[in-house]
Amino acid sequence: MDYSKLVTAIKENDSKKINELLVALRPRLIAFLRVHMNASQEDAEDCAQDSLMDCLEVIKEDRLNDPGRVVSYILSTCRNNYLKLQKKHRPELMENISENHRQSPRQLQSLLDEEQQRLLEWCLSQLKKEYQKFMQYWFDHPDVHTNKVAQHFDISVSNAWTRKHRLIRKLNECYQEKSKL
């Protein structure tokens, strides 16, 4: 869907078109926050709504520099709103958290959702076997340091770090394509 029409609809005060575009855009923003920022459903819904409200104001006030990039602007606003929300909820100082009270990484927690897991496994199966093993190692050992991964796969630390981030990007792209984000 062409969301650049949102700018035109707002300037022309076309409520029907605005609502149609916002209804289509909101789930995309929520999915973006859930997948890329590991947001809870509630936080994602709140941030998506706030971001849409903020962006509507910016467009009404004609402060959007490039109307063709309205989706990028809204996604950035969404991400920033979520990060601000996280900063408010984060405790100022936490000392000596025992091993027994430590939580699993939120990234893995969000991936446990059955549909997300199925899509992730499918995307993982599309990688070369050696990259599948590499990523599976990271999923099985989420807290491991990069130097240990490098030793395990007999590669340099920078190669391990680069490979991990490239494969994560590849998996994200595959996941987005398959989940129609």
Buried (B, 14 or more C-beta within 10 A) or exposed (E): EEBBBBBBBBEEEBEEBBEBBBEEBBBBBBBBBBBBBBBEEEBBBBBBBBBBEBBBEBBEEEEBEEBEBBBEBBBEBBBEBBEEBBEEEEEEEEEEEEEEEEEEEEEEEBBEEEEBEEBBEEBBEEBEEEBBEBBEBBEEEEEEEBEEBBEBBEBEBEBBBEBBEEBEEBBBEBBBEBBEB
